[in-house]
Amino acid sequence: MDLMMKTIFKCLFPALFLTVTAPAFAQSVCVFDPSGANGDAYFFMKDYAVNSRQFGADITLKPYTDEQKATSAFKSGKCDGLFATGIRIRQFNNFTGSIDNVGQIPTTDVAKTILYLVANPKLAPEMINGDTEIAGVSPLGAAYPIATDRTMNTMAKIFGKRFAVLDYDPAQNEIVQKIGAVPVTVSLSTIAEKFNSGQVDMVDLPIYAYKALDLSKGMAKGGIGRYTIAFLTTQLIIHPGKFPADYGQKSRNWFANQLNRQFQSIKRLEDSVAPNDWVELRDADKLGYDKLLREARLSLIHQGVYNKRMANITKKARCQKYPSGFDCGMGEE
């Protein structure tokens, strides 16, 4: 075809030439998983990457065992998306990052309600902050108090004990001090070593992390308190300009459709814990913790660390399920 004919075709059929020459959407997503490419989180995201093709994406996953490095890669533009814990994502989106606030989601049924709501198009504006968008939220599970000594099962016995707090989340310091324990700064890469060697007396983690980090080594005399300190999540955040139009909502819908199987997996994991490893707490102590966690939660909301609207949404869901809750007649959330 000579130059004149090429010029004529380009004028008459510009879309044809664009189809041939325009690059397809291609993205990279950094995935944090303590077990790297062999972990459950990474496996879940492999499934997501395959299914995201129906929304026009072409995703390559990059596994990270260090969550800070994964986050830095996202910030620097080395990744177009980041799959990490909700606590870490809070710096980008205070709304979904506040799902993990202490004491506000006590049970699985409340957690399901909240995570389904995330995919509601009415909340789509809350998913966007600057040049980032939350493209999905997954359950990681209830964070339970895990102790090296199972006799630490009352508020009085926790007083003065060394409680691990993540180095990048100053909110945890305030919470631990509220319950009378001593915060000890750890990272996700050091928490297992410090717990298993007895450098800290307590941690609060979901059973997924308990298994992945092999914390049973530090529990010869220890136990897992059957009390939910917080319900933790993993979240996918993206730079929407790197993805097709309306991708975020389609992605959130896909995440919502996976919730049943994910909650079933969490239940199977918790059921696999030996019955003798669980420690039952007295109702009086549970109520005491509920009140202390509410104080910490309100303080952190007033400081702007956690999002008040998310706290209000979770309280409505909690009190619809459990209207007899001690704080259901109170304001401030």
Order of alpha helices (4+ residues) and beta strands (2+ residues): alpha-alpha-beta-alpha-beta-alpha-beta-alpha-alpha-alpha-beta-beta-alpha-beta-alpha-beta-alpha-beta-alpha-beta-beta-alpha-alpha-beta-alpha-alpha
